[in-house]
């Protein structure tokens, strides 16, 4: 599954990355700090649920 993470808190982002890293079928495509940045990233590299 392709995943985009949207969160401004670095500790939360790292926790999510680590949790998802244990799943070989999950792939973090990008990390955005706000909604606008997430939309910009989605237009270039779309995760499953954009």
C-alpha positions in Angstrom: 0.0 0.0 0.0 1.3 3.4 -0.9 1.0 5.9 2.0 1.4 9.6 2.5 1.9 11.0 6.0 0.5 14.4 7.0 1.7 15.6 10.4 3.6 18.6 11.7 5.0 16.8 14.7 8.4 15.2 13.9 8.1 12.7 16.7 4.7 11.5 15.5 6.0 11.2 11.9 8.9 9.1 13.1 6.6 6.9 15.1 4.4 6.3 12.1 7.4 5.6 9.9 8.7 3.0 12.3 5.3 1.4 12.7 4.8 1.2 8.9 8.3 0.0 8.3 7.5 -3.3 10.0 4.9 -4.0 7.3 6.6 -5.0 4.0 3.4 -4.3 2.0 3.4 -0.7 3.1 5.5 2.0 1.4 5.7 5.6 2.7 5.8 7.8 -0.4 6.2 11.2 1.3 5.7 13.2 4.4 3.8 16.5 4.3 3.5 19.1 7.1 0.1 20.5 6.1 -2.9 19.9 3.9 -1.7 22.1 1.0 1.7 20.4 0.9 -0.1 17.0 1.0 -2.2 18.0 -2.0 0.9 19.1 -3.9 2.6 15.8 -3.2 -0.6 13.9 -4.2 -0.6 15.6 -7.6 2.9 14.2 -8.2 2.9 10.9 -6.4 -0.5 9.6 -5.4 -0.9 7.3 -2.4 -3.9 4.9 -2.2 -6.5 7.2 -0.7 -5.9 10.7 -2.2 
